[in-house]
């Protein structure tokens, strides 16, 4: 299933994408796309819904982040071999974790707002792993059983905030609008192998990133198990799994985002985001 939330920001309605790519309204079946629906019981309830009987949503509605009530976004740094090389850093021996504030959550077509003091704005296409069942100290063998769905996350970054002001990575990753998510959630049964997906990014139509989740240093099952050693993963949490090479910061010279730039990115089977950069 492909689950969406559509409509005005703050008043989104639940929906799903049918076989023809159209949005169907789920409001008669559920109030919203929430973590409860990601449980096995919640997904069985949704699959029992007869898609053809759901009302079609006319036109091209705005899509919001496809999940309401996201608890936390746990991000993984330097998780692709080519990205580590392009920024001149050694491959990590354990996953590098940081938190992205949920106040950064943005719709998949909404503007990315460059903060007033930002000078090094960057993009990162990432596979988002959506947790469906609570995970605490899970084994790698059991880890994927706690994954309900996958989605695209743009881990928007302000590199000066991240690297030139001391402290931790989080403050360079958490400004408002710095986490476009969507356009939809694809349930794990439909997405299938998370290590066989292509990722790409363009800026103003120019190819910047092109990679494969096969090149992750730490695959999804290992990441879920690892993170669950240090914190509980709850239904509705997202693990954002790192980005391949081609970020603006890694270019020589760097080519950071400017107001007016259009960032487009996609992952096999998970749809496409398109966001315009605006100034505050």
Buried (B, 14 or more C-beta within 10 A) or exposed (E): BBBBBBBEEEEBBBBBBBEEEBBBBBEEBBEBBBBBBBBEEBBEBBEEBEBEEBEEBEEEBBBBBBBBEBBBBBBBBBBBBBBBBBEEEEEBEEBBBBBBBBEBBBBBBBBBBBBEEBEBBBBBBBBBBBBBBBBEEBEBEEBBBBBBBBBBBBBBBBBBBBEEEEEEBBBBBBBBBBBBBBBBBBBBEEBEEBBEBBBBBBBEEEEBBBBBBEBBBBBBBBBBBBBBEEBBBBBBBBBBBBBBBBBBBBBEEEBBBEBEBBBBBBBBEBBBBBBEBBEE
